[in-house]
Amino acid sequence: MTDPTDTSAAATPQRKWRQLLLRAITWLLALGCFYLVFGKIQSAGAREGLSGLAYLARFFGDANWPVWLALMIPYSCFFFIVDAHATWRVVRWFNVDDFKFRHMLPIRASAYILSLVNEQVGKGAITLYLWRRHAVPAWQALSSMALLGMMEVYQLLLFSAIGTALYFNLVVEASTQLPLSTILPAVFTLAALYFPLHLAFFSGAILPHAKFRDAQIFRAFRRASLKHYVLVVLMKAPNLLGAVAVYTLALNLFNVDVAFGQVLAFLPVIFFAAALPLPFHAGALLLWTVLFPDYPEIGAFSLVMHTFFVLFNALIGLVFLPRANRELFDDPTPVASSD
């Protein structure tokens, strides 16, 4: 007989319904984004006597695909090396001080396969590796990944702020559908005000008796100094600057005339939108068309760029997957610290 005081059985169906509802909402929002973008494409095509699909076909047909591939493949490889290096440094600082870069490469690469589902799942693979091979407690490893994620956000804010300051006139021109010239400076200001408070709190300078600061998930934050935060941003900066250059060149290969300054100011904001939990990064798809209203087809361009990037990264992961599996599952004994 079921214990009437046991609510776990009832909670499980309720949790499933909440998950289904949340999934339905995200898909409806994504479909709404696609509907709005395609509506803009249809309107642009109608002005030239074309259907929406014919307009897109012409857009992609006029692109210089061989040069685009010659641009994207090296950048994807470059991104992987820079990303792996930054992750390796953070792990050395806060988890395993003799960790070798050659051991990070297969784990970071194979995590890209899991990132096809969710980026956080990919970082979970790194956490699993550190636990099995170096006996790093899971919460301590996740703490390092959380610090890395925070600085990825601040890197986007920093470069977007620089781009906005240098090309504020372009931000004003793009503020036809959203008051970006007000929203962006407000976001930058809030982030700048929070960061010194973050440093002071985790160093114990303010609220020294706060108990939750001692949790394992905050271990990396407690150990990090300003130098560590700055170095993470600097180590990951080549990827963002490379993305700005690649997107600028790629857009021109698709006959979309945009300036480097526009991409510098807006691409980090678009990457924020891509982090929203919507299928196919639909939020970023819509934001492209908002920020570049003269080119509604740019939303389809962004979908092609993102799809190629994640699939090629996953291909890199497949190359390294056999070695990653060996290190994760064949022999759980710690890796030797010497080369």
C-alpha positions as CSV (number, residue, x, y, z in Angstrom):
1,M,0.0,0.0,0.0
2,T,1.3,3.4,-0.9
3,D,2.1,5.7,2.0
4,P,-0.2,8.7,1.7
5,T,2.5,10.9,3.2
6,D,4.9,10.0,0.4
7,T,4.7,12.8,-2.1
8,S,7.6,11.7,-4.3
9,A,5.4,9.6,-6.6
10,A,3.1,12.6,-7.1
11,A,6.1,15.0,-7.6
12,T,7.6,12.9,-10.4
13,P,4.6,13.4,-12.8
14,Q,4.4,17.0,-11.9
15,R,8.0,17.5,-12.6
16,K,7.6,15.7,-16.0
17,W,4.7,18.0,-16.8
18,R,6.7,21.1,-15.9
19,Q,9.5,19.9,-18.1
20,L,7.2,19.2,-21.0
21,L,5.6,22.6,-20.6
22,L,9.0,24.3,-20.5
23,R,10.1,22.4,-23.6
24,A,6.8,23.3,-25.4
25,I,7.3,27.0,-24.5
26,T,10.9,27.1,-25.8
27,W,9.9,25.4,-29.1
28,L,7.0,27.9,-29.5
29,L,9.3,30.8,-28.9
30,A,11.8,29.4,-31.4
31,L,9.1,28.9,-34.0
32,G,7.9,32.4,-33.3
33,C,11.5,33.7,-34.0
34,F,11.7,31.7,-37.2
35,Y,8.3,33.0,-38.3
36,L,9.3,36.6,-37.7
37,V,12.6,36.2,-39.5
38,F,11.0,34.4,-42.5
39,G,8.3,37.1,-42.6
40,K,11.0,39.7,-43.0
41,I,12.7,37.6,-45.7
42,Q,9.4,37.3,-47.6
43,S,8.8,41.0,-47.4
44,A,12.3,41.7,-48.8
45,G,11.8,39.2,-51.6
46,A,8.4,40.6,-52.5
47,R,9.9,44.0,-53.0
48,E,12.0,42.4,-55.7
49,G,9.3,40.2,-57.1
50,L,10.6,37.0,-55.5
51,S,9.2,34.5,-53.0
52,G,10.9,34.1,-49.7
53,L,12.5,30.8,-50.7
54,A,13.7,32.2,-54.1
55,Y,15.1,35.2,-52.3
56,L,17.1,32.9,-50.0
57,A,18.2,30.7,-52.9
58,R,19.6,33.7,-54.7
59,F,21.3,34.9,-51.5
60,F,23.1,31.6,-50.9
61,G,23.7,31.1,-54.6
62,D,25.7,34.3,-54.9
63,A,28.0,33.5,-52.0
64,N,31.6,32.5,-52.5
65,W,31.5,29.1,-50.8
66,P,35.1,27.9,-51.5
67,V,36.6,31.0,-49.9
68,W,34.1,30.7,-47.1
69,L,35.2,27.2,-46.3
70,A,38.8,28.2,-46.5
71,L,38.0,30.8,-43.9
72,M,35.9,28.7,-41.5
73,I,38.0,25.6,-41.3
74,P,41.2,27.2,-40.1
75,Y,39.2,29.4,-37.7
76,S,37.4,26.4,-36.2
77,C,40.8,24.7,-35.5
78,F,42.2,28.0,-34.1
79,F,39.2,28.3,-31.8
80,F,39.7,24.8,-30.5
81,I,43.4,25.4,-29.6
82,V,42.7,28.7,-27.9
83,D,39.7,27.3,-26.0
84,A,41.6,24.2,-24.9
85,H,44.5,26.4,-23.7
86,A,42.3,28.6,-21.6
87,T,40.5,25.7,-20.0
88,W,43.8,24.0,-19.3
89,R,45.2,27.0,-17.6
90,V,42.1,27.3,-15.3
91,V,42.4,23.6,-14.4
92,R,46.1,24.0,-13.6
93,W,45.4,27.1,-11.4
94,F,42.5,25.6,-9.3
95,N,42.5,21.8,-9.6
96,V,45.6,20.0,-10.9
97,D,48.8,22.1,-10.9
98,D,50.8,19.6,-13.0
99,F,48.1,19.0,-15.6
100,K,49.6,18.6,-19.1
101,F,48.1,20.5,-22.1
102,R,48.3,17.3,-24.2
103,H,45.8,15.7,-21.8
104,M,43.4,18.6,-22.1
105,L,43.2,18.4,-25.9
106,P,41.2,15.1,-26.3
107,I,38.9,15.9,-23.4
108,R,38.1,19.4,-24.6
109,A,37.6,18.2,-28.2
110,S,35.3,15.3,-27.3
111,A,33.3,17.7,-25.1
112,Y,32.3,19.5,-28.3
113,I,30.3,16.4,-29.3
114,L,28.2,16.7,-26.1
115,S,27.9,20.4,-26.7
116,L,25.7,19.6,-29.7
117,V,23.1,18.9,-27.0
118,N,24.1,21.5,-24.4
119,E,27.3,23.5,-23.7
120,Q,27.0,22.7,-20.0
121,V,26.9,19.0,-20.7
122,G,30.2,19.4,-22.5
123,K,31.8,21.0,-19.5
124,G,30.4,18.2,-17.4
125,A,32.6,15.8,-19.4
126,I,35.6,17.8,-18.3
127,T,34.4,17.5,-14.7
128,L,34.1,13.7,-15.1
129,Y,37.6,13.4,-16.5
130,L,39.1,15.4,-13.6
131,W,37.3,13.2,-11.1
132,R,38.3,9.9,-12.7
133,R,41.9,10.7,-13.6
134,H,42.9,13.2,-10.9
135,A,40.4,12.6,-8.1
136,V,39.2,16.2,-8.2
137,P,35.9,16.4,-6.4
138,A,33.1,17.2,-8.8
139,W,32.0,20.4,-7.2
140,Q,35.6,21.7,-7.3
141,A,35.9,20.9,-11.0
142,L,32.5,22.5,-11.6
143,S,33.7,25.6,-9.7
144,S,36.5,26.0,-12.2
145,M,34.1,25.6,-15.1
146,A,31.8,28.2,-13.5
147,L,34.6,30.7,-13.2
148,L,35.5,30.1,-16.9
149,G,31.9,30.6,-17.9
150,M,31.6,33.9,-15.9
151,M,34.7,35.2,-17.7
152,E,33.3,34.2,-21.1
153,V,30.3,36.4,-20.2
154,Y,32.5,39.3,-19.1
155,Q,34.7,38.9,-22.2
156,L,31.6,39.4,-24.4
157,L,30.6,42.4,-22.3
158,L,34.0,43.9,-22.5
159,F,34.5,43.7,-26.3
160,S,30.9,44.8,-26.9
161,A,31.5,47.8,-24.7
162,I,34.7,48.6,-26.7
163,G,32.9,48.3,-29.9
164,T,29.9,50.3,-28.7
165,A,32.3,53.1,-27.5
166,L,34.3,53.2,-30.7
167,Y,31.3,52.9,-33.1
168,F,28.5,54.5,-31.0
169,N,27.0,56.1,-34.1
170,L,26.5,52.6,-35.6
171,V,24.7,51.6,-32.4
172,V,22.4,54.6,-32.7
173,E,21.6,53.8,-36.3
174,A,20.7,50.2,-35.4
175,S,18.4,51.4,-32.6
176,T,15.3,51.5,-34.8
177,Q,13.6,48.4,-33.3
178,L,15.3,48.3,-29.8
179,P,16.8,51.2,-27.8
180,L,20.2,49.7,-28.0
181,S,22.0,53.0,-27.4
182,T,20.3,52.9,-23.9
183,I,20.2,49.2,-23.2
184,L,23.8,48.4,-23.9
185,P,25.5,51.1,-21.8
186,A,23.1,50.2,-18.9
187,V,24.1,46.5,-19.1
188,F,27.8,47.4,-19.3
189,T,27.5,49.7,-16.3
190,L,25.8,47.1,-14.1
191,A,28.4,44.5,-15.0
192,A,31.2,47.0,-14.2
193,L,29.6,47.8,-10.8
194,Y,29.2,44.1,-9.9
195,F,32.7,42.9,-10.6
196,P,34.5,44.7,-7.8
197,L,31.8,43.6,-5.4
198,H,32.4,40.0,-6.6
199,L,36.1,40.2,-5.9
200,A,35.6,41.8,-2.5
201,F,33.0,39.2,-1.5
202,F,35.0,36.1,-2.4
203,S,38.2,37.6,-0.9
204,G,36.3,38.1,2.4
205,A,36.7,41.8,2.3
206,I,32.9,42.2,2.6
207,L,30.5,40.0,4.4
208,P,33.4,38.0,5.9
209,H,31.1,35.7,7.9
210,A,28.9,34.6,5.0
211,K,28.7,30.8,5.2
212,F,27.7,29.9,1.7
213,R,31.0,31.4,0.3
214,D,32.7,28.3,1.7
215,A,30.8,25.9,-0.5
216,Q,32.9,23.8,-2.8
217,I,31.2,25.2,-5.9
218,F,32.8,28.6,-5.0
219,R,36.3,27.2,-4.4
220,A,37.8,28.6,-7.6
221,F,36.2,32.0,-6.9
222,R,37.7,32.0,-3.4
223,R,41.2,31.2,-4.8
224,A,41.1,33.5,-7.8
225,S,42.7,36.9,-7.8
226,L,42.2,39.8,-10.2
227,K,45.2,38.5,-12.1
228,H,43.4,35.2,-12.9
229,Y,40.3,37.0,-14.2
230,V,42.3,39.3,-16.4
231,L,44.4,36.4,-17.8
232,V,41.4,34.3,-18.7
233,V,39.9,37.2,-20.7
234,L,43.3,37.8,-22.4
235,M,43.7,34.1,-23.2
236,K,40.2,33.8,-24.7
237,A,40.3,37.2,-26.5
238,P,41.9,35.8,-29.7
239,N,38.8,33.7,-30.2
240,L,36.4,36.6,-30.0
241,L,38.5,38.9,-32.1
242,G,38.9,36.1,-34.6
243,A,35.1,35.6,-34.6
244,V,34.6,39.3,-35.3
245,A,37.1,39.2,-38.2
246,V,35.7,35.9,-39.6
247,Y,32.1,37.1,-39.4
248,T,33.0,40.4,-41.1
249,L,34.8,38.7,-43.9
250,A,32.1,35.9,-44.3
251,L,29.3,38.5,-44.5
252,N,31.1,40.2,-47.3
253,L,31.5,36.8,-49.0
254,F,27.7,36.6,-48.9
255,N,27.5,40.1,-50.3
256,V,26.4,41.7,-47.1
257,D,28.1,45.0,-46.7
258,V,28.9,45.5,-43.0
259,A,31.8,47.2,-41.2
260,F,34.2,45.6,-38.7
261,G,32.9,48.1,-36.1
262,Q,29.3,47.0,-36.4
263,V,30.3,43.3,-35.9
264,L,32.6,44.2,-33.0
265,A,29.8,46.1,-31.3
266,F,27.0,43.6,-32.0
267,L,28.5,40.1,-32.3
268,P,29.1,39.7,-28.5
269,V,25.5,40.7,-27.9
270,I,24.4,38.1,-30.5
271,F,26.5,35.5,-28.8
272,F,24.6,36.3,-25.6
273,A,21.3,35.7,-27.4
274,A,22.7,32.4,-28.7
275,A,23.1,31.3,-25.1
276,L,19.4,31.4,-24.5
277,P,17.9,27.9,-24.2
278,L,16.0,28.0,-27.5
279,P,16.3,25.3,-30.2
280,F,18.6,26.3,-33.1
281,H,19.7,29.4,-31.3
282,A,16.6,31.1,-32.5
283,G,17.1,34.1,-30.3
284,A,20.4,34.9,-32.0
285,L,18.7,34.3,-35.4
286,L,16.1,37.0,-34.7
287,L,18.6,39.4,-33.1
288,W,20.7,39.4,-36.3
289,T,17.7,40.7,-38.3
290,V,17.0,43.3,-35.6
291,L,20.6,44.6,-35.5
292,F,20.9,44.5,-39.3
293,P,17.4,45.4,-40.5
294,D,18.6,46.1,-44.1
295,Y,19.6,42.5,-44.5
296,P,16.8,40.2,-43.3
297,E,18.5,37.2,-44.9
298,I,21.3,37.6,-42.4
299,G,19.4,35.4,-40.0
300,A,19.7,32.5,-42.4
301,F,23.4,33.3,-42.8
302,S,23.8,33.1,-39.0
303,L,22.2,29.7,-38.9
304,V,24.6,28.4,-41.5
305,M,27.6,29.8,-39.7
306,H,26.6,28.4,-36.3
307,T,25.6,25.0,-37.8
308,F,29.0,24.6,-39.6
309,F,30.9,25.7,-36.5
310,V,29.3,23.3,-34.0
311,L,29.4,20.4,-36.5
312,F,33.1,21.0,-37.4
313,N,34.0,21.2,-33.7
314,A,32.1,18.0,-33.2
315,L,34.2,16.5,-36.0
316,I,37.4,17.6,-34.2
317,G,35.9,15.8,-31.2
318,L,35.4,12.6,-33.1
319,V,39.1,12.7,-34.1
320,F,40.1,12.8,-30.5
321,L,37.3,10.6,-29.2
322,P,39.2,7.3,-29.1
323,R,41.9,8.8,-27.0
324,A,39.4,10.5,-24.7
325,N,37.5,7.3,-24.2
326,R,40.8,5.5,-23.3
327,E,41.7,8.1,-20.7
328,L,38.2,8.2,-19.3
329,F,37.2,4.5,-19.1
330,D,40.0,2.1,-19.8
331,D,42.3,3.0,-16.9
332,P,41.0,5.2,-14.1
333,T,44.4,5.5,-12.4
334,P,45.8,9.0,-12.3
335,V,47.8,10.2,-15.3
336,A,51.6,10.5,-14.7
337,S,52.6,14.1,-14.0
338,S,55.8,13.9,-16.1
339,D,56.0,14.1,-19.9
